[in-house]
Amino acid sequence: MEQLVMRWSAERTPEIPDAPDWGEFVCRTFDGSDEDISKWLDIVQYGLTDKVEDKAFFKECMYEYGELEFDKFFIVEKDGKAAATLAVICNYDTLDGYIHMVACKPEFRGLGIGTKMNTEAVRTLFRAGMKTAYLTTDDFRIPAIKSYLRAGFYPDIKDEEHKARWDAVMETIRENKPF
């Protein structure tokens, strides 16, 4: 099934949000090292790949949109242990961004990391001069969708099928029921 799309617009987000308080977590930029690639591969196996992939997979995923800007690629850690990741891909010709490969290890879910990462993503979009952005997600990723909504992303309803899917997602969110 085709993934759902959410959009963001600088016009709909009036100002750059304040930097999140990471508390006991550290959000830092990716450094390109083999160690950081291993941390990224460890994180994305939980929900994005369902297994540990290799360095070739990393390159395939992270360089498919062109040169990767390390200052827009984040790793979240607690006590040096990889917890979550998110990358912002910028198209400087169209001023459209893409939020890419968002993942959080299960033991760190439900602690507000997603909301903080999405806030950092929006801050990055503003700093890069992006006017719009998008991300893709799945119907069952209700906690992530809630986090995206809080960050100012909104559903992209492109046809009746997507409208029906979004209606079901929003009903699940309103009723706070499992999906």
Sequence and secondary structure as in RCSB ss.txt:
>XXXX:A:sequence
MEQLVMRWSAERTPEIPDAPDWGEFVCRTFDGSDEDISKWLDIVQYGLTDKVEDKAFFKECMYEYGELEFDKFFI
VEKDGKAAATLAVICNYDTLDGYIHMVACKPEFRGLGIGTKMNTEAVRTLFRAGMKTAYLTTDDFRIPAIKSYLR
AGFYPDIKDEEHKARWDAVMETIRENKPF
>XXXX:A:secstr
   EEEEEETTTS S       TT EEEE    HHHHHHHHHHHIIIIISS   HHHHHHHHSTTSS  GGGEEE
EEETTEEEEEEEEEEETTTTEEEEEEEEE GGGTTSSHHHHHHHHHHHHHHHTT SEEEEEE TT HHHHHHHHH
TT EE   SHHHHHHHHHHHHHHHHT   
